[in-house]
Amino acid sequence: MTAGECVVVVGAGVAGLTTAVVLAEAGASVHVIAEQVPGVTSLAAGAMWGPYLVEPKDKVDQWGQRSLEIFRELAEDATTGVRLTSGIEASRTAEAAPDWAMTLPGFRPCEPAELPAGFTAGYRFTMPLIDMPAYLDYLMRRLHDAGGAIERRRLTSLSDAGPASAIVNCAGLGARDLVPDPALRPIRGQHVVVTNSGLTEFFSEDTGLSPDLLCFYPHGDTVVLGGTAIDGEGDLAPDDKAAAGILARCAEVEPRLAEARVLEHRIGARPTRATIRVESVRWQDGTVVVHNYGHGGAGVTLSWGCAEETRTLLATR
């Protein structure tokens, strides 16, 4: 990648905006094309750092650790929407803590008195908590300051994004049709945003592959409650029954949430495949395309690591 080189980034979710920032700050002339700005699935995220249920593990560990380093730096600036927050991840079946959690600051097993009723084990640690509307606004400001541009436009194929010396595909679930990639599937996620009556710590249950999640993430005046993970469903309409279940599960753990006022519902479709795709291909006309999609529910967690790998792929093509 040379200074001033024209690069089109398709997609304005967290993967697309982060990649666009990394490339623009490296000297490229970056043009983002997206139907939704910012992407609704990224807006719907909770969001807490955690490389969970995504492959390939060796690359995920590398991408996640790099992102963690950058989120810790961003947490020093309140305008980014990133904060280092303490909290608990707990289990009802005495599961061992994930490897990545044991490396985090303040990691320790919970005392029995710290756990809600029905939970048999838990772990306390400090990690980045990201207020996604504020954070995506920050990324767009940073991209603008680096000279990048954003265009709202629906593409029917990746070739419609050109002409450009390189195209970066961060289309998320849209890549299923744009590539096309039939291996990509949606996992519907729903969160409920409520008023905050004083919560300062997060809580997350290790629910494994269950479609019913339990977590709450405080962001100042609001708390994001979760959630769902409905494999194969991409409908973004609010589900009142699912929302009621989310509220009930969270209030059982934290009774103060029972009296919270519901502010909004956030729904997204996590773009999921067996392995995340970050790789470079060259079309017959010589155009280089770097794919960066398929992050499932770990798009925020892996965003900076995958963006930097995209930059490396463009620099070494």
MARDOTI-874750 format. One record per residue (C-alpha): x, y, z. Coordinates in steps of 0.001 Angstrom, whole numbers, plus 500000, padded with zeros to 6 digits. Layout:
BEGIN
X,Y,Z
...
//
This chain:
BEGIN
500000,500000,500000
501422,503350,498952
500661,506811,500296
497579,508269,498648
496489,504931,497192
492713,504720,496719
491169,501994,498883
487431,501336,499101
486143,499784,502319
482733,498133,502027
480778,498256,505279
480494,500744,508145
480132,498460,511126
482879,498212,513699
485061,496084,511380
484686,498457,508446
485154,501705,510372
488135,500398,512347
489796,499108,509181
489115,502396,507418
490738,504318,510293
493833,502086,510275
494262,502418,506498
493601,506173,506395
496061,506816,509207
498610,504751,507263
498304,507211,504368
495733,505611,502074
492924,507587,500472
489988,505719,502016
486426,505723,500738
483834,503804,502793
480667,502596,501059
477815,501256,503180
474041,501066,503109
473837,501620,506887
476071,504179,508613
476997,503057,511170
476057,499407,510809
473008,498402,512865
474498,495136,514117
477499,496960,515586
475180,499559,517125
473268,496730,518810
476338,495248,520520
476658,495308,524327
479661,495497,524154
482374,493791,526194
485761,492585,525010
485958,488784,524959
487147,486377,522202
484280,483933,522584
483092,481100,520302
485089,482117,517199
487821,480400,515196
490661,479971,514239
491816,480109,517847
495485,480978,517215
494597,483971,515042
491692,484965,517286
494024,485073,520293
496442,487294,518363
493766,489633,517004
492013,489830,520364
495139,490669,522333
496063,493452,519927
492557,494900,520176
492722,494659,523967
495918,496732,523994
494280,499459,521926
491028,499471,523916
493065,499989,527093
494647,503040,525485
491284,504352,524284
489838,503992,527788
492087,506865,528870
489910,509212,526778
486286,509487,527981
485098,510714,524566
485791,507319,522958
483010,505482,524772
485505,502898,526085
485928,502281,529831
487796,499704,531871
485141,498114,534058
485172,495483,536771
482582,492754,536997
481760,489079,537199
481336,486240,534762
479509,483379,536449
478328,479860,535730
475597,477595,537089
477643,474477,536284
481066,475250,537811
482801,475746,534463
486477,476680,534479
487326,480255,533547
488289,480778,529879
492002,481142,529167
491676,484746,528059
489956,485796,531300
492795,484555,533515
495178,487070,531909
493017,490095,532703
493745,492580,535518
492136,491774,538845
491285,488207,537873
490278,486050,540837
487661,483417,541661
484562,484814,543342
483692,484081,546916
480351,482216,547268
478754,485315,548811
479504,487321,545648
477463,485021,543429
473734,485308,542740
471481,482453,543810
471758,479436,541540
475350,480078,540453
478090,477687,541508
481216,479475,540274
482322,482858,539045
485314,485011,538283
485951,488689,538756
488129,490694,536365
488476,494090,534708
488039,494511,530969
487031,497094,528351
483338,497908,528180
482341,499770,525019
479315,502062,524637
478752,501324,520953
476820,504416,519767
479472,506672,521336
482318,504475,520112
481126,504285,516509
480724,508078,516501
484315,508310,517723
485541,506061,514908
483720,508160,512307
485242,511361,513704
488690,509774,513675
488215,508625,510080
487134,512109,509034
490166,513630,510736
492387,511201,508781
490864,512336,505486
488524,509391,504923
485098,509712,503319
481845,507790,503831
479183,507235,501167
475759,505765,501872
475051,503397,499005
473705,499878,498583
475954,497598,496548
474730,494582,494586
478258,493200,494116
481771,494009,495298
482705,495036,491758
480253,497954,492089
482597,499423,494734
485331,500207,492191
487271,501507,490498
489940,501310,493183
493405,499889,493527
492091,497752,496398
488730,496843,497905
488336,495754,501523
485239,493683,502210
483942,494372,505724
480320,493874,504751
479456,491553,507631
476351,489546,506836
476112,491396,503515
479122,489414,502312
476845,486398,501961
475445,487955,498768
478275,490291,497756
481048,487656,497624
478925,485436,497530
479641,483266,500584
476948,480696,501421
478976,479625,504486
477969,482875,506220
474854,482788,508386
473090,485177,510790
472781,484720,514533
470120,487112,515735
470926,489113,518848
468623,491343,520876
469450,493727,523710
467203,495903,525848
468484,499321,526941
467153,500599,530278
467772,503436,532717
470581,502921,535213
469726,503108,538912
473310,502947,540112
474981,499902,538555
478703,500310,537952
479819,496707,537320
479018,494286,534524
477633,490791,534940
477747,487989,532403
476637,484371,532608
478590,481723,530727
475595,480217,528924
477593,478240,526368
475582,477597,523194
472208,478508,524711
470091,480953,522644
469121,482722,525899
471947,484918,527181
472212,486751,530489
474372,489837,530816
474154,493502,531719
476598,496245,530880
476320,499675,532575
477135,502707,530448
476670,505732,532674
472978,506645,532643
471955,503482,530798
472381,499715,531085
472406,497334,528125
470683,494042,529008
471153,490856,527052
470331,488914,525302
469640,486321,522617
471616,484260,520104
469142,482708,517651
471147,480737,515103
469986,481133,511500
467667,484072,512135
468387,487498,510665
465074,489317,511214
465723,492665,512900
462191,493352,514155
461844,493648,517962
460563,490505,519702
458477,491456,522727
458566,487939,524184
462352,487790,523896
462634,491246,525474
460471,490191,528421
462682,487144,528926
465817,489287,528882
464369,491658,531473
463254,488788,533709
466608,486980,533577
468576,490134,534350
466246,491274,537158
466559,487872,538817
470304,488486,539158
470065,492236,539845
466692,493189,541412
467258,496914,540798
466745,496254,537100
463116,495224,537705
462172,498885,538189
464265,500244,535298
462507,502074,532473
462958,500574,529016
464505,503093,526616
464985,501090,523436
465502,497696,521850
468634,496973,519820
468648,494083,517378
471428,492847,515140
472400,489806,513089
475867,488533,514001
477712,487543,510770
478893,484028,511573
480866,481347,509723
482955,478354,510800
486132,480463,510653
486627,484204,510399
487813,485224,506947
490745,487634,506763
492570,487021,503516
493621,488640,500239
492550,487600,496737
493291,489106,493330
490639,489423,490659
491371,488743,487003
491505,492485,486293
494261,492874,488893
492111,494423,491645
493153,493258,495095
490313,492370,497468
490950,491804,501158
488125,490042,502968
487595,490873,506647
484289,489408,507791
482577,486539,509613
483416,487669,513175
480188,486400,514729
479685,488025,518124
483357,489005,518428
483492,491848,515909
484326,494482,518512
486783,492210,520315
488806,491463,517173
488328,494747,515306
491761,496340,515736
493724,493127,515284
491870,492248,512074
492176,495823,510793
495941,495766,511266
496202,492394,509533
494222,493882,506628
496745,496711,506426
499601,494177,506380
497923,492172,503596
497570,495303,501478
501171,496316,502139
502558,492916,501097
500335,492046,498115
//
